[in-house]
Amino acid sequence: MANDSENKNENISENISENVNEAVAEATETVEKEVTEAVEAATEAKEEAKEEVKPSAKKADKEPKLRSNSAAKRAYAALVYIVVAFFAILAIIPFVYMFCNATWDSGSITSSFKLWPNFANGINQAKQNYHTLTSRATFSFSDGFKNSMIISICSTLLTVYFSALTAYGLKCYEFKGRNVVYAIIVGVMMVPTAVNITGYYRLMNTMGLVDNKLSLIIPAIAAPNTVFFIKQYLDSSFSLDIVEASRIDGAGEFYTFNRISLPIMVPAIATQAIFSFLGSWNNFFAPSILLNKTSNKTLPLMVSELYGDRFVDYGAIYFGLSMSVLPVVIIYCFLQRFIISGVAAGGVKE
């Protein structure tokens, strides 16, 4: 009996110890899980706090940089505007001086520097300067204006059409020596007019065109600067597929050029037409050599001859200069947007 009771007690104690161990193991696991979850939650909270702190820190770091960059941009823009305004004033001052002096008499002009018009008697003095100007035997505003317009318009038409035709041929036709021809055209751009004026004068004299407006109109057919510009424009904005499609449809070469290709060149042609007209209107060197009769002389030539007298009436001279420059200024003011757009279009090459 004693042995049976001892065995029972041992079994009971073993069961109790097993139950205690299991309870302890379960409690340990539960505690470990809770601790692990608490650690993970704390870690996530720290990471979230760090992520929330970082953007604010980055913003704090970026704000001084953005402020410094914007300040530098404003300073650079202000500097650019100052430089542009300075050069604009330098370009405008001669025209302001010329137009203002047209309203003063010769004595006032020689006595002091005038950058303002004659507010007291400007209209009457301008009329007097015009009367003095037109009374000269060597000056006729109507003849000079007419001759300048005829030469400038005819030269401009010939320049833009034949230059566009030449550039079109260099772009659309493949032939031997095409690059050589283009290189020659570019090379001629570097030759100054004064170098070949003697040979050109002898040629015009042999042809009997000295003292004839045609001697200034015919050379406009060969304009290497215009050819170069239009060629650059065609390289960037003209597709040969248009020409091929026109040929497939049976159109002739001149029809393709005049009716299809020429309208595409309008921006470049408009720009070069303005430059050609202004250059021909202001041309002084060639007309002074080729034109002798007063009735054939251009307006700049007639104005230059006002300095030949012993007494120089500066009021009349400045009025004549203003009359000769005014058409050019008006044309430039109305057509400057074509100049800017055309130069931008011809200066970009894809």
C-alpha positions in Angstrom: 0.0 0.0 0.0 2.8 2.3 0.8 4.4 1.7 -2.5 1.2 2.5 -4.3 0.7 5.7 -2.6 4.3 6.7 -3.3 3.8 6.0 -7.0 0.6 8.0 -7.0 2.4 11.0 -5.4 5.2 10.8 -8.0 2.7 10.8 -10.8 0.8 13.7 -9.4 4.0 15.7 -8.9 5.1 14.9 -12.5 1.7 16.0 -13.8 1.9 19.2 -11.8 5.5 19.9 -13.0 4.5 19.3 -16.6 1.5 21.6 -16.3 3.7 24.3 -14.6 6.3 24.0 -17.4 3.6 24.3 -20.1 2.1 27.3 -18.4 5.5 28.9 -18.0 6.3 28.2 -21.7 3.0 29.7 -22.9 3.5 32.7 -20.7 7.1 33.1 -22.0 5.9 32.9 -25.6 3.1 35.4 -25.0 5.5 37.8 -23.3 8.0 37.4 -26.1 5.3 38.1 -28.7 4.1 41.2 -26.9 7.7 42.4 -26.5 8.4 41.8 -30.2 5.2 43.6 -31.2 6.0 46.5 -28.9 9.6 46.7 -30.4 8.3 46.6 -33.9 5.6 49.3 -33.1 8.3 51.5 -31.5 10.6 51.0 -34.6 7.8 51.9 -37.0 6.9 55.0 -34.9 10.5 56.1 -35.0 10.8 55.6 -38.8 7.5 57.5 -39.3 8.8 60.3 -37.1 12.1 60.4 -39.1 10.2 60.5 -42.4 8.1 63.3 -41.1 11.1 65.2 -39.9 13.1 64.7 -43.2 10.8 66.7 -45.5 10.6 69.6 -43.2 14.4 69.5 -42.9 14.7 69.3 -46.7 12.3 72.2 -47.1 14.4 74.1 -44.6 17.5 73.3 -46.5 15.9 74.2 -49.9 14.4 77.5 -48.9 17.7 79.4 -48.6 18.9 77.8 -51.9 15.7 78.7 -53.7 15.9 82.2 -52.4 19.6 82.6 -53.4 18.8 81.2 -56.9 15.9 83.5 -57.4 18.0 86.5 -56.2 20.8 85.5 -58.6 18.3 85.2 -61.5 16.8 88.6 -60.7 20.2 90.2 -60.6 21.2 88.6 -63.9 18.0 89.7 -65.6 18.5 93.2 -64.3 22.1 93.2 -65.6 20.9 92.0 -69.1 18.2 94.7 -69.2 20.7 97.4 -68.3 23.2 96.3 -71.0 20.4 96.1 -73.6 19.0 99.5 -72.6 22.5 101.0 -72.8 23.1 99.8 -76.3 19.6 100.7 -77.4 20.1 104.2 -76.2 23.4 104.4 -78.1 21.7 103.2 -81.3 18.8 105.7 -80.9 20.7 108.8 -80.0 22.0 109.5 -83.6 18.5 109.4 -85.0 17.1 111.6 -82.2 19.9 114.1 -82.7 19.2 114.1 -86.5 15.4 114.6 -86.2 15.7 117.2 -83.5 18.3 119.3 -85.4 15.9 119.3 -88.4 13.8 121.8 -86.3 16.7 124.2 -85.5 18.6 126.8 -87.5 22.2 126.4 -88.4 23.4 128.9 -85.8 21.7 127.1 -82.9 23.1 123.7 -84.1 26.7 125.0 -84.2 26.5 126.8 -80.9 25.3 123.9 -78.7 24.5 120.2 -78.8 20.8 119.6 -79.3 19.0 116.5 -78.2 15.6 118.0 -78.0 13.4 119.6 -80.7 12.7 123.3 -81.1 9.5 123.5 -79.0 9.1 127.3 -79.5 9.4 127.6 -83.3 10.1 124.1 -84.5 7.4 123.9 -87.2 8.3 127.2 -88.8 12.0 126.5 -88.7 11.4 123.0 -90.3 9.5 124.8 -93.1 12.4 127.2 -93.5 14.9 124.4 -93.7 12.8 122.6 -96.3 12.6 125.8 -98.4 16.3 126.3 -98.1 16.9 122.6 -99.1 14.6 122.6 -102.1 16.0 125.9 -103.4 19.4 124.2 -104.0 20.0 123.4 -107.7 21.7 120.1 -106.7 18.8 118.9 -104.6 15.4 117.6 -105.8 13.6 115.5 -103.2 11.0 114.3 -105.8 13.7 113.1 -108.2 15.9 111.6 -105.5 13.0 109.8 -103.9 11.8 108.5 -107.2 15.2 107.2 -108.3 15.8 105.6 -104.9 12.4 103.9 -104.9 12.9 102.6 -108.5 16.4 101.2 -107.8 15.5 99.8 -104.4 12.3 98.0 -105.5 13.7 96.6 -108.7 16.9 95.5 -107.0 14.9 93.8 -104.2 12.6 91.9 -106.6 15.6 90.6 -108.6 17.6 89.8 -105.5 15.0 87.7 -103.7 13.6 85.8 -106.7 17.0 84.8 -108.3 18.6 84.1 -104.9 15.6 81.9 -104.0 15.9 80.1 -107.3 19.6 79.6 -106.8 19.2 78.3 -103.3 16.4 76.0 -104.5 18.6 74.5 -107.2 21.4 73.9 -104.7 19.0 72.2 -102.3 16.9 70.1 -104.7 19.3 69.0 -107.4 22.2 66.7 -107.1 24.9 67.4 -109.6 28.7 67.3 -109.8 30.4 70.3 -108.3 27.4 71.3 -106.2 29.5 71.7 -103.1 32.1 73.6 -105.1 29.5 76.0 -106.4 28.1 76.6 -102.9 31.7 77.2 -101.6 32.3 79.8 -104.3 29.1 81.6 -103.4 30.1 81.7 -99.8 33.6 82.8 -100.7 32.2 85.7 -102.8 30.5 87.0 -99.7 33.9 87.8 -98.2 35.0 90.0 -101.2 34.3 93.7 -100.5 32.6 95.8 -103.2 35.5 98.2 -103.4 37.8 95.5 -104.8 35.8 94.8 -108.0 34.2 98.3 -108.5 36.9 99.2 -111.1 36.3 96.2 -113.3 32.5 96.6 -112.9 32.7 100.3 -113.9 34.7 99.3 -117.1 32.1 96.7 -117.9 29.2 99.1 -117.5 31.0 101.7 -119.6 31.5 99.1 -122.3 27.9 98.3 -122.2 26.9 101.9 -122.3 25.1 101.7 -118.9 27.1 104.4 -117.0 24.8 107.0 -115.6 21.9 104.6 -116.0 19.8 103.2 -113.2 20.2 99.7 -114.8 23.8 99.7 -113.7 22.6 99.5 -110.1 19.7 97.1 -110.7 21.3 94.4 -112.8 23.9 93.4 -110.2 21.1 92.6 -107.8 20.6 89.3 -109.6 23.8 88.0 -108.0 23.4 88.3 -104.2 25.5 85.7 -102.4 24.4 86.8 -98.9 20.8 86.2 -99.8 21.5 82.9 -101.4 23.4 81.7 -98.3 20.5 82.7 -96.0 17.8 81.2 -98.0 19.8 78.0 -98.5 20.2 77.7 -94.7 16.4 78.2 -94.3 15.7 75.5 -96.9 18.0 73.1 -95.1 16.1 73.5 -91.9 12.5 73.9 -93.1 12.1 72.4 -96.6 11.3 68.8 -97.4 12.3 67.3 -100.7 9.2 65.0 -100.5 7.1 68.0 -101.7 9.2 68.3 -104.8 9.1 64.6 -105.5 5.3 64.5 -105.1 4.9 67.5 -107.5 7.1 65.7 -110.1 5.1 62.5 -109.8 1.9 64.5 -110.4 3.4 65.8 -113.6 4.2 69.4 -112.7 7.1 71.2 -114.4 10.2 72.4 -112.6 9.3 76.1 -112.8 5.7 75.4 -111.8 6.9 73.5 -108.8 9.2 76.3 -107.8 6.9 79.2 -108.4 3.6 77.7 -107.2 4.7 75.2 -104.5 8.2 75.9 -103.2 8.3 79.7 -103.3 5.3 80.1 -100.9 7.2 77.9 -98.4 10.1 80.3 -98.5 8.0 83.4 -97.7 9.5 84.0 -94.2 13.1 83.9 -95.5 12.2 85.9 -98.6 10.4 88.6 -96.6 13.4 89.0 -94.3 15.9 89.2 -97.1 13.6 91.6 -99.1 13.7 94.0 -96.2 17.5 93.8 -95.9 17.9 94.2 -99.6 15.6 97.2 -99.8 17.3 98.9 -96.9 20.8 98.2 -98.3 19.8 99.4 -101.8 18.2 102.6 -100.4 21.2 103.5 -98.2 23.8 102.5 -100.9 26.2 105.4 -101.5 29.4 104.0 -102.8 28.3 102.5 -106.1 25.8 105.2 -107.1 28.5 107.9 -106.4 30.7 106.2 -109.1 28.1 105.2 -111.7 25.6 108.1 -111.6 26.6 111.6 -112.8 23.4 113.4 -113.8 21.5 115.1 -111.1 18.2 113.8 -112.5 19.5 110.2 -112.0 21.0 110.5 -108.5 19.5 108.9 -105.5 18.5 110.7 -102.4 21.6 109.9 -100.3 23.8 111.3 -103.1 21.8 114.5 -103.3 22.0 114.9 -99.5 25.8 114.4 -99.6 26.2 117.2 -102.1 24.7 119.7 -99.7 28.2 120.0 -98.0 29.8 121.4 -101.1 29.0 125.1 -100.5 31.1 127.6 -98.6 28.3 128.2 -96.2 26.9 125.0 -94.7 23.3 125.3 -93.6 23.2 122.5 -91.0 19.5 122.9 -90.4 18.8 122.2 -94.1 21.2 119.3 -94.1 19.7 117.6 -91.1 16.3 118.1 -92.6 17.4 116.4 -95.8 19.0 113.6 -93.9 15.8 113.1 -91.9 13.8 113.0 -95.2 16.1 110.4 -96.6 16.1 108.2 -93.5 12.4 108.5 -92.6 11.1 106.0 -95.2 13.7 103.4 -94.0 12.7 103.9 -90.3 9.0 103.6 -91.1 9.6 100.4 -93.1 11.7 98.9 -90.4 9.2 99.7 -87.7 6.3 98.0 -89.5 8.3 95.0 -90.7 10.7 94.3 -87.8 8.6 91.3 -86.7 9.3 89.6 -90.1 13.0 90.3 -89.6 13.1 88.7 -86.2 11.0 85.7 -87.2 12.9 85.2 -90.5 16.3 85.3 -88.8 15.2 82.9 -86.1 13.8 80.5 -88.7 16.9 80.6 -90.9 19.3 80.3 -87.9 18.0 76.9 -86.7 19.1 73.8 -88.5 17.6 70.4 -87.7 
